[in-house]
Amino acid sequence: MRTTLLAAGLCMLAAPALAAGFTVTTPDFSDGGTIPMAQVFNAGSCTGGNHSPAVSWSDAPAATQSYAVTMYDPDAPTGSGWWHWTVFNIPASVHSLPEDAGAANSTLLPAGAGQGRTDFGFSNYGGPCPPAGKPHHYVITVYALKVAHPPLDADASGAKVGFNLHFNALAAAQITGLYGRPQ
């Protein structure tokens, strides 16, 4: 019990602050709104467009050297959630990603930006496709980083990306979309 509390406390200390002025938006859904089919995974029993959402951010801390964007499902029945998208090495001069920037071999990412390996096993966007039932939460987080290039590449797992982003973040901004499939 004490070990668990200590670990939780250390994680909270390492977590980036959600900065009051730093914001993230997407034209694809409102915060707490439903993710449209264009962003839903397209394989197995899911028949969406599998396009990463357009994402824009503003008012990051002045010391920001680069950005990273992640999409994570904390409700996935894995015990550790599900990483749907990780993008890093986004230059500090860039403040948005267009729709479908997360495609495999994307030419829509800024020069130098890279994508890490998702829990689908590939290094590009994979949209929502939860088990039938209650909607899941899909948290898009933009991190303002104090480093220009965290030590990440296309083989970096979501956990490794998350670890590096948390320890290099000046601030973070989030928006959450919901998606569920009927029983």
Secondary structure, 3 states (H helix, E strand, C coil): CHHHHHHHHHHHHHCCCECCCCEEECCCCCCCCECCHHHCCEECCEECCCCCCCEEEECCCCCCCEEEEEEEECCCCCCCCEEEEEEEEEECCCCEECCCCCCCCCCCCCCCCEECCCCCCCCCCCCCCCCECCCEEEEEEEEEECCCCCCCCCCCCHHHHHHHHHHHEEEEEEEEEEECECC
